């Protein structure tokens, strides 16, 4: 099977010389001015840390989501459920969880109407105090590598149209819009009468022959 992700997605191999600051090496992210951040699979004892970083990262969206936010927040906190049905990743620096993302190797089985061959990323969050150090990019690269290893042809996601920083990251990694798979936050979370908040869909081909 061809090496995945057309270059931009691949984790850089380990080198004997000292790495550049901010680069990803052998499954770990070297922080710009802080400790090395390791990307690993979460386990049960990580649940409180994952909940904390996810809620802190999403607090800024409380106002724009309005009446949808309580159910959105409850979904964010359902880490135990995600551990049972998907791969929850954590970014850890000096023993503290500073970021997380959840990968569903089969988006169809996750209950989303994506076509066969798609892996799904959900609940990607980074502690605001840790942003700008490449943590989110490293999490997404790890998701892409795992998705490819699981046999997925594409990596897909939905995000709020108001999450401009996240959208900028996804587009810089090669994700492209697919409006056919856009969704509604109010419908997704079952909140009637709430102002419409669009969930915009993105997809990324994982092979080098797109």
N, C-alpha and C positions, 0 to 999 in steps of 0.2 A: 504494500500500500504506500502510495506516495506521501512523502513528508507533508504535513498539513499546512494550511492557512497562508499560503502564498507569501511567506516571508514575514510579513508584518505581525503575524499572530504567534510565531514560534518563540518559545522561551529560549533565551540565549544559552548556549552551552557554558559549562563552568570553564574558567580560564585560570591558569597558574598565576598570572600577573594580577595586581590589584585592580578591581573593577572600577569603571567610571561611576561617579555618584549618580544615583537615580536610575541606574540600569537594572534590568531583571537578569538574574543569573541562577541557573540550576534550581528553579522553583522558589527563589526568594527575591525580595525586592530590597535593594540597598537604598536606604533613606538618604535624602539630600543632606540633612543636618541632624539626623537622629539615628536610633538603633536600627539594625537590620529587621525588616518586616518579612516574616515567613507566611506563606500561603499554605494552608493545610485543611483537611476535612474536619468539620466540627464533630464533637461528641456530646453526650448528654450534659456533662458538667459545664459545657460552654454556653448552654442556653441563656443563663442570665446576662452574660456579656454580649451575646448576639442581640438579645432583646434591647439592651441598653443602647448599644451603638445604633441600632436601626431606628429606635424612637428618637434619639437625639438628632440623627441625620434628617429625619422627616418632619421634625417639629415646624420647620419653616413653611411647610405646605398646609398647615392647619387652616389658615384663613381662606386660601384659594379653594380648598376642598369643601369648606363649610360643613353642611350636615352629613356629607359623605365621610368626613374624617373619622368619626368614632368607629365605624365599621372597617375603614381602611386601617386604622390603628390596631384593631383587634386582629386583622389579618396579618399585620406585621409581627405581632406578638406570638403567632401560632408557630413557633420554631419547632416545638416537639413534633407537631404534625408534619412539617416539612422534612425533618430528619427521618421520618418513617417512610417517606415516599420519594425523596430526592436526595441530592448531594448538597449539603450546606457547607460552604467554604468560609473560612475565617482568615483574615489578615491579622497577624499577631506581632506586636512590637514590644520587647522587654516584658513579656508575659501578659500584656494587655491586648484585648481584642479591639482593633481600630477600624475594622471593615469587615464586610460580609457580602456574600452573593449566594444564590441558590440555583443549582443547575438541575433541570429535568431532562435526562437524556432523550426522552420521547415526549414531545410536546403534546401529542394526541392523548396520551395516557394521563397527562396533567389536567385534562379537561378543557383544553383550549383548541379552537378549530383550525389549527395549522395543518398543512398537508403532511403526509408521511415523510420521514427522513429528516425532520426538524428537531433540534434540541432547543429547549427554552431556558432563558435566564430570567429570574425574578428576584425581587427584593435585594437589589444591589445598593449598598449603603456604606458610606465612609464617615467616620467622626469628623465633623467640620474643622476641628483643631488639627486634623492630620491631612487635610486636603492640600493638593499641590505637590505631593510627594510621590505621585505615581501609583498609589495604592489601588485606586479603582481600575486603572489600566492593567495592573498586574492581575487583579481578580478576573477581569474579562479575558485576559490571555489564558489564564488557567482554565476558565470555563470552556474556551474554544478548544484547547488541547484535549480536555476530557471529553468534550462532545465528539470530536474527531475520532478519538480512541474508541468511543462507544458505537461508532458507525454512522453518526449523523452526517448529513450532507450540508446542512445549513444550521446556523445559530440564529434564533429569533427572539424577539422581545416586544413588549409594549411599555411605553412610558408616558407620563403626563406631558402634554404639549407645553406646559409651563416649566418643566424641568430642563431649562435651557443648558445648564452646565453638563448634565448627563447626555443630552442630545449631542452637544458638541463633542463629547468623548466618543460616543458611538460612531458618529460620522467620521471622526478622525481615524477610527479603527477600520473603516471600510463598510460599515452598515449603510444600507440604503432603505429609503422609505418604501412601504408597501401599503398604501391606503386601503386596499381590499381587506386588510386584517385590522383596521382601526376598530376601537371599541369605545364604550361609554363607561366611565367610572360609576355613575349613578346606577346604571343597569347592572353592571358587574357586581356591585355590592348591595343591590336590592333596595335602593333608597328612592322612594317615589317622591316626585315633586321637587327634587333638587335641581339646581341649575346644572345644565349639561357641562361635563368636563370630559374632553376627548382624550382617549388613550391612543397615542399614535404608534403605529407598528413599524418595526425595523427588522430587516433580515440581512444576514451575511453568509455568502457562500464560503464553505470551509475548504474546498479544493482549489487547486491552482489553475483550473481550466474553465472558470466561469466566463 
